Amino acid sequence: MNALAEKECTECKGQSEPMPVGELGRYHQQIGTEWKIVRNHHLEREYKFKDFRQALDFTNRLGELAERVQHHPDIYLAWGQVKVMLWTHKVDGLNESDFIFDEKVNELPTA
């Protein structure tokens, strides 16, 4: 398990600013290249599946995880693909919880 995945997502109480750009790069190095930082604002990752059923099953696992940790991504489901977009809405940008959550998503089975 990745060290970030072992952490818990936290509510951003009192935090009013997104993570500084310099920190984004440091965190991005920890999560690998599958997740893209888009406009220093949010994380995106696309998953490919052999059919709609597998994509739907993954989406359901992702939704259950989001509810369990109370950190909710935007999810786009289509035939054979799932796109995940993640940021902290309260700060309109990224914070550590987003990187923690993406590592938890990485541990979900995709089949």
N, C-alpha and C positions, 0 to 999 in steps of 0.2 A: 504494500500500500504506500502510495506517495505521501510524503510528510504533510502536504497541504490537505490531502483527502482525510487525514486523521483529525484535522481541526474541525470545529463547528462553525457554521455560518452564524454571524451575529447581526442583530438589528443595528442599524447605524445610528444609534442614539447620539444626538448632539453633533454628529458629523454633518457638515453642510457642504463640503467640497469633495470633488472626486479625487482619486489618487493622482499625485503629480506624475507627469509624463516620464520622468527619470525612473520612478518606481515601477511603472508599467513594464518597462523593458526587463527589469530584474525579475519580476513575477512571470513574464512571458517566457523567459529562459527556463523556468521551473516546469512549465506545463507542456512544452513541446510545440511542434509546428502545426499540429492538426487544428488548433484554435487560432484564429486570426484576430488581431486587434484592429478594429475598424475605426478610423478617424479619432483615435485615442479616446473613444467613447464607449464602445461595447465589444464584446467577444462574439465571434461567429464560428460555427462549425457545421459542416454538412456531412451527413451519414448516408451511405448508399445501401440499398437492400435489394434482394432478388424479386420482391413483390410488395404489394400493398399491405398484406397481412403482417409481414415482418416489420415493416415501417410502423404500422399501427401498434404492434406489440411493444416495440421500443418506445414509442411515444407514451404509451400507458405506463411503462416502467419509469420513464423520465418524469411524468406527471406525479406519480406516487412519491418519488424522491423529492420533488419540489414541495409537495405538501408536507412531507415528513420534516424537512429542514426549514420550511417557510421561506424559501427563496425561489422566485418564480420567473423562469425565462419566457421569452416569446418563442413559440414553436410553430413551424410551418411543416405540415404533413402533406405529402403528395405520393403518387404511385412510385414506390421504390426509393423514396428519399425523405429525410427529415432534416430540416435546417433549424438550428438552435441559435438564438440571439439572446445575449445575457448582459445585463448591466443593472446597477442599482438605481431604481427610479427616484428614490428620495434625494439622491445627489446628482442625478442626471449624468451619470458616468460610472466609472469602475471603482470598486474598492476591494479589499482583501477577500471579502465574502464571495465575490464573483469568481475569483480564482480558486477558492476552496470548493465552490459548487462545481466548477467545470471539472475539477479533478474527481469529484464524486460521480459526475456523469461519465467520465472516462472509464470508471470501474463497472458501469452497467453492462450486462451482457447485450450484445447486438444481434444475437441469433436465438 
